[in-house]
Amino acid sequence: MSKFKVLKKFHDLEKDATYEVGSTVELTSKRSKEISGKLGDGFIQPVEEKEENKPKDNPKK
């Protein structure tokens, strides 16, 4: 599952939930394509996942 940011308020009939602008939802790739296909572009946007626990390359001097 991937995270998506809600750009326009919409009601998901499959989950019987309303998503507000600015909220983040987890959707399968298939479901995100269904939503975009039925509602059109501009309702959800993929959120890039940040790598939080990745060690940084800081050479010691």
PDBQT receptor file of N, H, CA, C and O in Angstrom, charges set to zero:
ATOM      1  N   MET A   1       0.841  -1.175   0.000  1.00  0.00    +0.000 N 
ATOM      2  CA  MET A   1       0.000   0.000   0.000  1.00  0.00    +0.000 C 
ATOM      3  C   MET A   1       0.885   1.237   0.000  1.00  0.00    +0.000 C 
ATOM      4  O   MET A   1       1.980   1.246   0.562  1.00  0.00    +0.000 OA
ATOM      5  N   SER A   2       0.382   2.270  -0.642  1.00  0.00    +0.000 N 
ATOM      6  H   SER A   2      -0.508   2.263  -1.099  1.00  0.00    +0.000 HD
ATOM      7  CA  SER A   2       1.109   3.528  -0.735  1.00  0.00    +0.000 C 
ATOM      8  C   SER A   2       0.302   4.641  -0.097  1.00  0.00    +0.000 C 
ATOM      9  O   SER A   2      -0.917   4.541   0.048  1.00  0.00    +0.000 OA
ATOM     10  N   LYS A   3       0.997   5.703   0.282  1.00  0.00    +0.000 N 
ATOM     11  H   LYS A   3       1.986   5.784   0.165  1.00  0.00    +0.000 HD
ATOM     12  CA  LYS A   3       0.330   6.853   0.882  1.00  0.00    +0.000 C 
ATOM     13  C   LYS A   3       0.041   7.898  -0.186  1.00  0.00    +0.000 C 
ATOM     14  O   LYS A   3       0.839   8.129  -1.094  1.00  0.00    +0.000 OA
ATOM     15  N   PHE A   4      -1.140   8.530  -0.047  1.00  0.00    +0.000 N 
ATOM     16  H   PHE A   4      -1.789   8.342   0.691  1.00  0.00    +0.000 HD
ATOM     17  CA  PHE A   4      -1.564   9.569  -0.971  1.00  0.00    +0.000 C 
ATOM     18  C   PHE A   4      -2.082  10.764  -0.188  1.00  0.00    +0.000 C 
ATOM     19  O   PHE A   4      -2.747  10.613   0.837  1.00  0.00    +0.000 OA
ATOM     20  N   LYS A   5      -1.766  11.958  -0.688  1.00  0.00    +0.000 N 
ATOM     21  H   LYS A   5      -1.226  12.081  -1.521  1.00  0.00    +0.000 HD
ATOM     22  CA  LYS A   5      -2.270  13.189  -0.087  1.00  0.00    +0.000 C 
ATOM     23  C   LYS A   5      -3.549  13.575  -0.815  1.00  0.00    +0.000 C 
ATOM     24  O   LYS A   5      -3.614  13.508  -2.042  1.00  0.00    +0.000 OA
ATOM     25  N   VAL A   6      -4.569  13.981  -0.058  1.00  0.00    +0.000 N 
ATOM     26  H   VAL A   6      -4.516  14.035   0.939  1.00  0.00    +0.000 HD
ATOM     27  CA  VAL A   6      -5.852  14.376  -0.634  1.00  0.00    +0.000 C 
ATOM     28  C   VAL A   6      -5.774  15.845  -1.044  1.00  0.00    +0.000 C 
ATOM     29  O   VAL A   6      -5.505  16.716  -0.218  1.00  0.00    +0.000 OA
ATOM     30  N   LEU A   7      -6.012  16.110  -2.333  1.00  0.00    +0.000 N 
ATOM     31  H   LEU A   7      -6.230  15.402  -3.004  1.00  0.00    +0.000 HD
ATOM     32  CA  LEU A   7      -5.961  17.469  -2.865  1.00  0.00    +0.000 C 
ATOM     33  C   LEU A   7      -7.341  18.107  -2.950  1.00  0.00    +0.000 C 
ATOM     34  O   LEU A   7      -7.473  19.328  -2.865  1.00  0.00    +0.000 OA
ATOM     35  N   LYS A   8      -8.370  17.276  -3.119  1.00  0.00    +0.000 N 
ATOM     36  H   LYS A   8      -8.262  16.285  -3.189  1.00  0.00    +0.000 HD
ATOM     37  CA  LYS A   8      -9.761  17.741  -3.166  1.00  0.00    +0.000 C 
ATOM     38  C   LYS A   8     -10.600  16.780  -2.335  1.00  0.00    +0.000 C 
ATOM     39  O   LYS A   8     -10.404  15.566  -2.392  1.00  0.00    +0.000 OA
ATOM     40  N   LYS A   9     -11.531  17.324  -1.568  1.00  0.00    +0.000 N 
ATOM     41  H   LYS A   9     -11.691  18.310  -1.523  1.00  0.00    +0.000 HD
ATOM     42  CA  LYS A   9     -12.391  16.504  -0.716  1.00  0.00    +0.000 C 
ATOM     43  C   LYS A   9     -13.206  15.538  -1.574  1.00  0.00    +0.000 C 
ATOM     44  O   LYS A   9     -13.757  15.920  -2.606  1.00  0.00    +0.000 OA
ATOM     45  N   PHE A  10     -13.275  14.268  -1.127  1.00  0.00    +0.000 N 
ATOM     46  H   PHE A  10     -12.828  13.957  -0.288  1.00  0.00    +0.000 HD
ATOM     47  CA  PHE A  10     -14.099  13.283  -1.829  1.00  0.00    +0.000 C 
ATOM     48  C   PHE A  10     -14.569  12.212  -0.861  1.00  0.00    +0.000 C 
ATOM     49  O   PHE A  10     -14.005  12.035   0.219  1.00  0.00    +0.000 OA
ATOM     50  N   HIS A  11     -15.610  11.503  -1.266  1.00  0.00    +0.000 N 
ATOM     51  H   HIS A  11     -16.068  11.647  -2.143  1.00  0.00    +0.000 HD
ATOM     52  CA  HIS A  11     -16.168  10.407  -0.469  1.00  0.00    +0.000 C 
ATOM     53  C   HIS A  11     -15.837   9.093  -1.160  1.00  0.00    +0.000 C 
ATOM     54  O   HIS A  11     -16.164   8.897  -2.331  1.00  0.00    +0.000 OA
ATOM     55  N   ASP A  12     -15.190   8.201  -0.434  1.00  0.00    +0.000 N 
ATOM     56  H   ASP A  12     -14.924   8.360   0.516  1.00  0.00    +0.000 HD
ATOM     57  CA  ASP A  12     -14.828   6.879  -0.942  1.00  0.00    +0.000 C 
ATOM     58  C   ASP A  12     -15.988   5.933  -0.642  1.00  0.00    +0.000 C 
ATOM     59  O   ASP A  12     -16.211   5.565   0.511  1.00  0.00    +0.000 OA
ATOM     60  N   LEU A  13     -16.720   5.545  -1.673  1.00  0.00    +0.000 N 
ATOM     61  H   LEU A  13     -16.538   5.844  -2.610  1.00  0.00    +0.000 HD
ATOM     62  CA  LEU A  13     -17.878   4.675  -1.489  1.00  0.00    +0.000 C 
ATOM     63  C   LEU A  13     -17.482   3.284  -1.012  1.00  0.00    +0.000 C 
ATOM     64  O   LEU A  13     -18.234   2.640  -0.280  1.00  0.00    +0.000 OA
ATOM     65  N   GLU A  14     -16.309   2.818  -1.424  1.00  0.00    +0.000 N 
ATOM     66  H   GLU A  14     -15.699   3.341  -2.019  1.00  0.00    +0.000 HD
ATOM     67  CA  GLU A  14     -15.858   1.478  -1.039  1.00  0.00    +0.000 C 
ATOM     68  C   GLU A  14     -15.604   1.386   0.472  1.00  0.00    +0.000 C 
ATOM     69  O   GLU A  14     -15.921   0.373   1.096  1.00  0.00    +0.000 OA
ATOM     70  N   LYS A  15     -15.036   2.433   1.049  1.00  0.00    +0.000 N 
ATOM     71  H   LYS A  15     -14.778   3.255   0.542  1.00  0.00    +0.000 HD
ATOM     72  CA  LYS A  15     -14.737   2.435   2.486  1.00  0.00    +0.000 C 
ATOM     73  C   LYS A  15     -15.762   3.225   3.289  1.00  0.00    +0.000 C 
ATOM     74  O   LYS A  15     -15.688   3.268   4.517  1.00  0.00    +0.000 OA
ATOM     75  N   ASP A  16     -16.712   3.846   2.609  1.00  0.00    +0.000 N 
ATOM     76  H   ASP A  16     -16.772   3.810   1.612  1.00  0.00    +0.000 HD
ATOM     77  CA  ASP A  16     -17.722   4.700   3.234  1.00  0.00    +0.000 C 
ATOM     78  C   ASP A  16     -17.059   5.739   4.138  1.00  0.00    +0.000 C 
ATOM     79  O   ASP A  16     -17.420   5.903   5.304  1.00  0.00    +0.000 OA
ATOM     80  N   ALA A  17     -16.066   6.441   3.552  1.00  0.00    +0.000 N 
ATOM     81  H   ALA A  17     -15.773   6.308   2.605  1.00  0.00    +0.000 HD
ATOM     82  CA  ALA A  17     -15.315   7.452   4.296  1.00  0.00    +0.000 C 
ATOM     83  C   ALA A  17     -15.154   8.700   3.441  1.00  0.00    +0.000 C 
ATOM     84  O   ALA A  17     -14.992   8.617   2.223  1.00  0.00    +0.000 OA
ATOM     85  N   THR A  18     -15.201   9.852   4.091  1.00  0.00    +0.000 N 
ATOM     86  H   THR A  18     -15.332   9.920   5.080  1.00  0.00    +0.000 HD
ATOM     87  CA  THR A  18     -14.955  11.118   3.412  1.00  0.00    +0.000 C 
ATOM     88  C   THR A  18     -13.556  11.580   3.774  1.00  0.00    +0.000 C 
ATOM     89  O   THR A  18     -13.181  11.599   4.947  1.00  0.00    +0.000 OA
ATOM     90  N   TYR A  19     -12.787  11.953   2.762  1.00  0.00    +0.000 N 
ATOM     91  H   TYR A  19     -13.091  11.938   1.809  1.00  0.00    +0.000 HD
ATOM     92  CA  TYR A  19     -11.418  12.405   2.966  1.00  0.00    +0.000 C 
ATOM     93  C   TYR A  19     -11.344  13.909   2.737  1.00  0.00    +0.000 C 
ATOM     94  O   TYR A  19     -11.780  14.420   1.705  1.00  0.00    +0.000 OA
ATOM     95  N   GLU A  20     -10.784  14.607   3.721  1.00  0.00    +0.000 N 
ATOM     96  H   GLU A  20     -10.431  14.192   4.559  1.00  0.00    +0.000 HD
ATOM     97  CA  GLU A  20     -10.665  16.058   3.685  1.00  0.00    +0.000 C 
ATOM     98  C   GLU A  20      -9.363  16.469   3.008  1.00  0.00    +0.000 C 
ATOM     99  O   GLU A  20      -8.399  15.704   2.972  1.00  0.00    +0.000 OA
ATOM    100  N   VAL A  21      -9.348  17.680   2.475  1.00  0.00    +0.000 N 
ATOM    101  H   VAL A  21     -10.131  18.302   2.504  1.00  0.00    +0.000 HD
ATOM    102  CA  VAL A  21      -8.158  18.236   1.834  1.00  0.00    +0.000 C 
ATOM    103  C   VAL A  21      -7.004  18.260   2.839  1.00  0.00    +0.000 C 
ATOM    104  O   VAL A  21      -7.174  18.675   3.985  1.00  0.00    +0.000 OA
ATOM    105  N   GLY A  22      -5.838  17.813   2.395  1.00  0.00    +0.000 N 
ATOM    106  H   GLY A  22      -5.700  17.475   1.463  1.00  0.00    +0.000 HD
ATOM    107  CA  GLY A  22      -4.644  17.816   3.231  1.00  0.00    +0.000 C 
ATOM    108  C   GLY A  22      -4.424  16.548   4.026  1.00  0.00    +0.000 C 
ATOM    109  O   GLY A  22      -3.348  16.352   4.592  1.00  0.00    +0.000 OA
ATOM    110  N   SER A  23      -5.431  15.677   4.079  1.00  0.00    +0.000 N 
ATOM    111  H   SER A  23      -6.304  15.836   3.619  1.00  0.00    +0.000 HD
ATOM    112  CA  SER A  23      -5.255  14.428   4.826  1.00  0.00    +0.000 C 
ATOM    113  C   SER A  23      -4.440  13.435   3.996  1.00  0.00    +0.000 C 
ATOM    114  O   SER A  23      -4.282  13.597   2.786  1.00  0.00    +0.000 OA
ATOM    115  N   THR A  24      -3.935  12.422   4.659  1.00  0.00    +0.000 N 
ATOM    116  H   THR A  24      -4.063  12.290   5.642  1.00  0.00    +0.000 HD
ATOM    117  CA  THR A  24      -3.150  11.383   4.003  1.00  0.00    +0.000 C 
ATOM    118  C   THR A  24      -3.873  10.055   4.166  1.00  0.00    +0.000 C 
ATOM    119  O   THR A  24      -4.322   9.709   5.258  1.00  0.00    +0.000 OA
ATOM    120  N   VAL A  25      -3.980   9.308   3.055  1.00  0.00    +0.000 N 
ATOM    121  H   VAL A  25      -3.615   9.590   2.167  1.00  0.00    +0.000 HD
ATOM    122  CA  VAL A  25      -4.658   8.020   3.084  1.00  0.00    +0.000 C 
ATOM    123  C   VAL A  25      -3.749   6.954   2.488  1.00  0.00    +0.000 C 
ATOM    124  O   VAL A  25      -2.910   7.244   1.635  1.00  0.00    +0.000 OA
ATOM    125  N   GLU A  26      -3.924   5.721   2.945  1.00  0.00    +0.000 N 
ATOM    126  H   GLU A  26      -4.606   5.485   3.638  1.00  0.00    +0.000 HD
ATOM    127  CA  GLU A  26      -3.188   4.591   2.386  1.00  0.00    +0.000 C 
ATOM    128  C   GLU A  26      -4.105   3.845   1.437  1.00  0.00    +0.000 C 
ATOM    129  O   GLU A  26      -5.206   3.435   1.806  1.00  0.00    +0.000 OA
ATOM    130  N   LEU A  27      -3.635   3.672   0.202  1.00  0.00    +0.000 N 
ATOM    131  H   LEU A  27      -2.741   4.005  -0.098  1.00  0.00    +0.000 HD
ATOM    132  CA  LEU A  27      -4.420   3.006  -0.829  1.00  0.00    +0.000 C 
ATOM    133  C   LEU A  27      -3.546   2.018  -1.583  1.00  0.00    +0.000 C 
ATOM    134  O   LEU A  27      -2.332   2.193  -1.684  1.00  0.00    +0.000 OA
ATOM    135  N   THR A  28      -4.177   0.983  -2.106  1.00  0.00    +0.000 N 
ATOM    136  H   THR A  28      -5.163   0.841  -2.024  1.00  0.00    +0.000 HD
ATOM    137  CA  THR A  28      -3.456   0.085  -3.000  1.00  0.00    +0.000 C 
ATOM    138  C   THR A  28      -3.300   0.789  -4.340  1.00  0.00    +0.000 C 
ATOM    139  O   THR A  28      -4.007   1.755  -4.627  1.00  0.00    +0.000 OA
ATOM    140  N   SER A  29      -2.396   0.315  -5.137  1.00  0.00    +0.000 N 
ATOM    141  H   SER A  29      -1.822  -0.469  -4.903  1.00  0.00    +0.000 HD
ATOM    142  CA  SER A  29      -2.196   0.886  -6.466  1.00  0.00    +0.000 C 
ATOM    143  C   SER A  29      -3.481   0.779  -7.284  1.00  0.00    +0.000 C 
ATOM    144  O   SER A  29      -3.865   1.708  -7.994  1.00  0.00    +0.000 OA
ATOM    145  N   LYS A  30      -4.133  -0.374  -7.168  1.00  0.00    +0.000 N 
ATOM    146  H   LYS A  30      -3.821  -1.129  -6.591  1.00  0.00    +0.000 HD
ATOM    147  CA  LYS A  30      -5.380  -0.600  -7.902  1.00  0.00    +0.000 C 
ATOM    148  C   LYS A  30      -6.451   0.410  -7.489  1.00  0.00    +0.000 C 
ATOM    149  O   LYS A  30      -7.127   0.990  -8.339  1.00  0.00    +0.000 OA
ATOM    150  N   ARG A  31      -6.601   0.616  -6.169  1.00  0.00    +0.000 N 
ATOM    151  H   ARG A  31      -6.051   0.144  -5.479  1.00  0.00    +0.000 HD
ATOM    152  CA  ARG A  31      -7.641   1.530  -5.678  1.00  0.00    +0.000 C 
ATOM    153  C   ARG A  31      -7.327   2.978  -6.061  1.00  0.00    +0.000 C 
ATOM    154  O   ARG A  31      -8.242   3.734  -6.387  1.00  0.00    +0.000 OA
ATOM    155  N   SER A  32      -6.076   3.370  -6.030  1.00  0.00    +0.000 N 
ATOM    156  H   SER A  32      -5.333   2.755  -5.765  1.00  0.00    +0.000 HD
ATOM    157  CA  SER A  32      -5.718   4.737  -6.414  1.00  0.00    +0.000 C 
ATOM    158  C   SER A  32      -6.036   4.984  -7.890  1.00  0.00    +0.000 C 
ATOM    159  O   SER A  32      -6.456   6.079  -8.263  1.00  0.00    +0.000 OA
ATOM    160  N   LYS A  33      -5.836   3.965  -8.723  1.00  0.00    +0.000 N 
ATOM    161  H   LYS A  33      -5.495   3.075  -8.420  1.00  0.00    +0.000 HD
ATOM    162  CA  LYS A  33      -6.174   4.095 -10.146  1.00  0.00    +0.000 C 
ATOM    163  C   LYS A  33      -7.683   4.172 -10.341  1.00  0.00    +0.000 C 
ATOM    164  O   LYS A  33      -8.161   4.911 -11.202  1.00  0.00    +0.000 OA
ATOM    165  N   GLU A  34      -8.439   3.408  -9.542  1.00  0.00    +0.000 N 
ATOM    166  H   GLU A  34      -8.051   2.808  -8.843  1.00  0.00    +0.000 HD
ATOM    167  CA  GLU A  34      -9.906   3.466  -9.623  1.00  0.00    +0.000 C 
ATOM    168  C   GLU A  34     -10.413   4.856  -9.254  1.00  0.00    +0.000 C 
ATOM    169  O   GLU A  34     -11.277   5.410  -9.934  1.00  0.00    +0.000 OA
ATOM    170  N   ILE A  35      -9.875   5.415  -8.176  1.00  0.00    +0.000 N 
ATOM    171  H   ILE A  35      -9.174   4.965  -7.623  1.00  0.00    +0.000 HD
ATOM    172  CA  ILE A  35     -10.300   6.748  -7.730  1.00  0.00    +0.000 C 
ATOM    173  C   ILE A  35      -9.975   7.790  -8.788  1.00  0.00    +0.000 C 
ATOM    174  O   ILE A  35     -10.827   8.609  -9.129  1.00  0.00    +0.000 OA
ATOM    175  N   SER A  36      -8.760   7.770  -9.309  1.00  0.00    +0.000 N 
ATOM    176  H   SER A  36      -8.067   7.104  -9.031  1.00  0.00    +0.000 HD
ATOM    177  CA  SER A  36      -8.375   8.735 -10.341  1.00  0.00    +0.000 C 
ATOM    178  C   SER A  36      -9.192   8.543 -11.611  1.00  0.00    +0.000 C 
ATOM    179  O   SER A  36      -9.528   9.515 -12.287  1.00  0.00    +0.000 OA
ATOM    180  N   GLY A  37      -9.512   7.296 -11.939  1.00  0.00    +0.000 N 
ATOM    181  H   GLY A  37      -9.239   6.506 -11.390  1.00  0.00    +0.000 HD
ATOM    182  CA  GLY A  37     -10.297   7.014 -13.134  1.00  0.00    +0.000 C 
ATOM    183  C   GLY A  37     -11.730   7.498 -13.031  1.00  0.00    +0.000 C 
ATOM    184  O   GLY A  37     -12.298   7.980 -14.011  1.00  0.00    +0.000 OA
ATOM    185  N   LYS A  38     -12.322   7.371 -11.839  1.00  0.00    +0.000 N 
ATOM    186  H   LYS A  38     -11.861   6.979 -11.043  1.00  0.00    +0.000 HD
ATOM    187  CA  LYS A  38     -13.721   7.770 -11.657  1.00  0.00    +0.000 C 
ATOM    188  C   LYS A  38     -13.876   9.254 -11.357  1.00  0.00    +0.000 C 
ATOM    189  O   LYS A  38     -14.809   9.890 -11.847  1.00  0.00    +0.000 OA
ATOM    190  N   LEU A  39     -12.970   9.811 -10.557  1.00  0.00    +0.000 N 
ATOM    191  H   LEU A  39     -12.212   9.294 -10.160  1.00  0.00    +0.000 HD
ATOM    192  CA  LEU A  39     -13.090  11.213 -10.160  1.00  0.00    +0.000 C 
ATOM    193  C   LEU A  39     -12.285  12.149 -11.051  1.00  0.00    +0.000 C 
ATOM    194  O   LEU A  39     -12.574  13.343 -11.130  1.00  0.00    +0.000 OA
ATOM    195  N   GLY A  40     -11.284  11.608 -11.714  1.00  0.00    +0.000 N 
ATOM    196  H   GLY A  40     -11.049  10.638 -11.650  1.00  0.00    +0.000 HD
ATOM    197  CA  GLY A  40     -10.405  12.431 -12.539  1.00  0.00    +0.000 C 
ATOM    198  C   GLY A  40      -9.135  12.772 -11.775  1.00  0.00    +0.000 C 
ATOM    199  O   GLY A  40      -9.019  12.505 -10.579  1.00  0.00    +0.000 OA
ATOM    200  N   ASP A  41      -8.203  13.355 -12.476  1.00  0.00    +0.000 N 
ATOM    201  H   ASP A  41      -8.297  13.572 -13.448  1.00  0.00    +0.000 HD
ATOM    202  CA  ASP A  41      -6.938  13.737 -11.852  1.00  0.00    +0.000 C 
ATOM    203  C   ASP A  41      -7.161  14.918 -10.914  1.00  0.00    +0.000 C 
ATOM    204  O   ASP A  41      -8.123  15.672 -11.066  1.00  0.00    +0.000 OA
ATOM    205  N   GLY A  42      -6.277  15.070  -9.957  1.00  0.00    +0.000 N 
ATOM    206  H   GLY A  42      -5.496  14.459  -9.833  1.00  0.00    +0.000 HD
ATOM    207  CA  GLY A  42      -6.331  16.214  -9.068  1.00  0.00    +0.000 C 
ATOM    208  C   GLY A  42      -6.992  15.969  -7.730  1.00  0.00    +0.000 C 
ATOM    209  O   GLY A  42      -7.129  16.902  -6.939  1.00  0.00    +0.000 OA
ATOM    210  N   PHE A  43      -7.407  14.738  -7.446  1.00  0.00    +0.000 N 
ATOM    211  H   PHE A  43      -7.296  13.979  -8.088  1.00  0.00    +0.000 HD
ATOM    212  CA  PHE A  43      -8.019  14.439  -6.152  1.00  0.00    +0.000 C 
ATOM    213  C   PHE A  43      -7.009  13.859  -5.165  1.00  0.00    +0.000 C 
ATOM    214  O   PHE A  43      -7.065  14.156  -3.972  1.00  0.00    +0.000 OA
ATOM    215  N   ILE A  44      -6.091  13.036  -5.656  1.00  0.00    +0.000 N 
ATOM    216  H   ILE A  44      -6.046  12.794  -6.625  1.00  0.00    +0.000 HD
ATOM    217  CA  ILE A  44      -5.062  12.454  -4.795  1.00  0.00    +0.000 C 
ATOM    218  C   ILE A  44      -3.705  12.585  -5.467  1.00  0.00    +0.000 C 
ATOM    219  O   ILE A  44      -3.597  12.654  -6.691  1.00  0.00    +0.000 OA
ATOM    220  N   GLN A  45      -2.670  12.618  -4.630  1.00  0.00    +0.000 N 
ATOM    221  H   GLN A  45      -2.757  12.562  -3.636  1.00  0.00    +0.000 HD
ATOM    222  CA  GLN A  45      -1.302  12.735  -5.128  1.00  0.00    +0.000 C 
ATOM    223  C   GLN A  45      -0.413  11.813  -4.305  1.00  0.00    +0.000 C 
ATOM    224  O   GLN A  45      -0.500  11.813  -3.077  1.00  0.00    +0.000 OA
ATOM    225  N   PRO A  46       0.441  11.026  -4.958  1.00  0.00    +0.000 N 
ATOM    226  CA  PRO A  46       1.321  10.130  -4.197  1.00  0.00    +0.000 C 
ATOM    227  C   PRO A  46       2.248  10.917  -3.274  1.00  0.00    +0.000 C 
ATOM    228  O   PRO A  46       2.724  11.997  -3.625  1.00  0.00    +0.000 OA
ATOM    229  N   VAL A  47       2.493  10.365  -2.102  1.00  0.00    +0.000 N 
ATOM    230  H   VAL A  47       2.107   9.487  -1.817  1.00  0.00    +0.000 HD
ATOM    231  CA  VAL A  47       3.409  10.970  -1.139  1.00  0.00    +0.000 C 
ATOM    232  C   VAL A  47       4.703  10.182  -1.197  1.00  0.00    +0.000 C 
ATOM    233  O   VAL A  47       4.699   8.955  -1.091  1.00  0.00    +0.000 OA
ATOM    234  N   GLU A  48       5.811  10.892  -1.366  1.00  0.00    +0.000 N 
ATOM    235  H   GLU A  48       5.815  11.889  -1.452  1.00  0.00    +0.000 HD
ATOM    236  CA  GLU A  48       7.105  10.216  -1.385  1.00  0.00    +0.000 C 
ATOM    237  C   GLU A  48       7.475   9.833   0.035  1.00  0.00    +0.000 C 
ATOM    238  O   GLU A  48       7.454  10.662   0.944  1.00  0.00    +0.000 OA
ATOM    239  N   GLU A  49       7.810   8.575   0.209  1.00  0.00    +0.000 N 
ATOM    240  H   GLU A  49       7.827   7.901  -0.530  1.00  0.00    +0.000 HD
ATOM    241  CA  GLU A  49       8.183   8.073   1.532  1.00  0.00    +0.000 C 
ATOM    242  C   GLU A  49       9.629   8.477   1.809  1.00  0.00    +0.000 C 
ATOM    243  O   GLU A  49      10.510   8.273   0.974  1.00  0.00    +0.000 OA
ATOM    244  N   LYS A  50       9.864   9.048   2.981  1.00  0.00    +0.000 N 
ATOM    245  H   LYS A  50       9.148   9.214   3.660  1.00  0.00    +0.000 HD
ATOM    246  CA  LYS A  50      11.206   9.457   3.372  1.00  0.00    +0.000 C 
ATOM    247  C   LYS A  50      11.875   8.321   4.126  1.00  0.00    +0.000 C 
ATOM    248  O   LYS A  50      11.244   7.617   4.914  1.00  0.00    +0.000 OA
ATOM    249  N   GLU A  51      13.150   8.162   3.868  1.00  0.00    +0.000 N 
ATOM    250  H   GLU A  51      13.662   8.734   3.227  1.00  0.00    +0.000 HD
ATOM    251  CA  GLU A  51      13.916   7.141   4.578  1.00  0.00    +0.000 C 
ATOM    252  C   GLU A  51      14.409   7.771   5.874  1.00  0.00    +0.000 C 
ATOM    253  O   GLU A  51      15.322   8.596   5.860  1.00  0.00    +0.000 OA
ATOM    254  N   GLU A  52      13.801   7.379   7.002  1.00  0.00    +0.000 N 
ATOM    255  H   GLU A  52      13.059   6.709   7.014  1.00  0.00    +0.000 HD
ATOM    256  CA  GLU A  52      14.095   8.020   8.273  1.00  0.00    +0.000 C 
ATOM    257  C   GLU A  52      15.308   7.443   8.992  1.00  0.00    +0.000 C 
ATOM    258  O   GLU A  52      16.075   8.192   9.598  1.00  0.00    +0.000 OA
ATOM    259  N   ASN A  53      15.491   6.159   8.939  1.00  0.00    +0.000 N 
ATOM    260  H   ASN A  53      14.868   5.551   8.447  1.00  0.00    +0.000 HD
ATOM    261  CA  ASN A  53      16.554   5.533   9.718  1.00  0.00    +0.000 C 
ATOM    262  C   ASN A  53      17.782   5.182   8.892  1.00  0.00    +0.000 C 
ATOM    263  O   ASN A  53      18.593   4.350   9.299  1.00  0.00    +0.000 OA
ATOM    264  N   LYS A  54      17.916   5.796   7.767  1.00  0.00    +0.000 N 
ATOM    265  H   LYS A  54      17.257   6.472   7.436  1.00  0.00    +0.000 HD
ATOM    266  CA  LYS A  54      19.059   5.519   6.912  1.00  0.00    +0.000 C 
ATOM    267  C   LYS A  54      20.273   6.310   7.419  1.00  0.00    +0.000 C 
ATOM    268  O   LYS A  54      20.182   7.524   7.600  1.00  0.00    +0.000 OA
ATOM    269  N   PRO A  55      21.392   5.645   7.646  1.00  0.00    +0.000 N 
ATOM    270  CA  PRO A  55      22.578   6.378   8.104  1.00  0.00    +0.000 C 
ATOM    271  C   PRO A  55      23.097   7.300   7.009  1.00  0.00    +0.000 C 
ATOM    272  O   PRO A  55      23.101   6.956   5.827  1.00  0.00    +0.000 OA
ATOM    273  N   LYS A  56      23.531   8.474   7.433  1.00  0.00    +0.000 N 
ATOM    274  H   LYS A  56      23.528   8.754   8.393  1.00  0.00    +0.000 HD
ATOM    275  CA  LYS A  56      24.051   9.449   6.478  1.00  0.00    +0.000 C 
ATOM    276  C   LYS A  56      25.532   9.194   6.257  1.00  0.00    +0.000 C 
ATOM    277  O   LYS A  56      26.233   8.693   7.135  1.00  0.00    +0.000 OA
ATOM    278  N   ASP A  57      25.987   9.548   5.070  1.00  0.00    +0.000 N 
ATOM    279  H   ASP A  57      25.417   9.955   4.357  1.00  0.00    +0.000 HD
ATOM    280  CA  ASP A  57      27.401   9.403   4.747  1.00  0.00    +0.000 C 
ATOM    281  C   ASP A  57      28.145  10.650   5.215  1.00  0.00    +0.000 C 
ATOM    282  O   ASP A  57      28.322  11.600   4.453  1.00  0.00    +0.000 OA
ATOM    283  N   ASN A  58      28.571  10.639   6.454  1.00  0.00    +0.000 N 
ATOM    284  H   ASN A  58      28.427   9.867   7.074  1.00  0.00    +0.000 HD
ATOM    285  CA  ASN A  58      29.342  11.743   7.014  1.00  0.00    +0.000 C 
ATOM    286  C   ASN A  58      30.731  11.227   7.356  1.00  0.00    +0.000 C 
ATOM    287  O   ASN A  58      30.932  10.616   8.405  1.00  0.00    +0.000 OA
ATOM    288  N   PRO A  59      31.684  11.471   6.474  1.00  0.00    +0.000 N 
ATOM    289  CA  PRO A  59      33.037  10.987   6.770  1.00  0.00    +0.000 C 
ATOM    290  C   PRO A  59      33.607  11.713   7.990  1.00  0.00    +0.000 C 
ATOM    291  O   PRO A  59      33.463  12.927   8.129  1.00  0.00    +0.000 OA
ATOM    292  N   LYS A  60      34.253  10.951   8.863  1.00  0.00    +0.000 N 
ATOM    293  H   LYS A  60      34.370   9.965   8.749  1.00  0.00    +0.000 HD
ATOM    294  CA  LYS A  60      34.865  11.544  10.056  1.00  0.00    +0.000 C 
ATOM    295  C   LYS A  60      36.199  12.156   9.679  1.00  0.00    +0.000 C 
ATOM    296  O   LYS A  60      36.962  11.592   8.895  1.00  0.00    +0.000 OA
ATOM    297  N   LYS A  61      36.462  13.311  10.247  1.00  0.00    +0.000 N 
ATOM    298  H   LYS A  61      35.842  13.768  10.884  1.00  0.00    +0.000 HD
ATOM    299  CA  LYS A  61      37.725  14.001   9.952  1.00  0.00    +0.000 C 
ATOM    300  C   LYS A  61      38.683  13.860  11.094  1.00  0.00    +0.000 C 
ATOM    301  O   LYS A  61      39.799  14.375  11.031  1.00  0.00    +0.000 OA
TER     302      LYS A  61
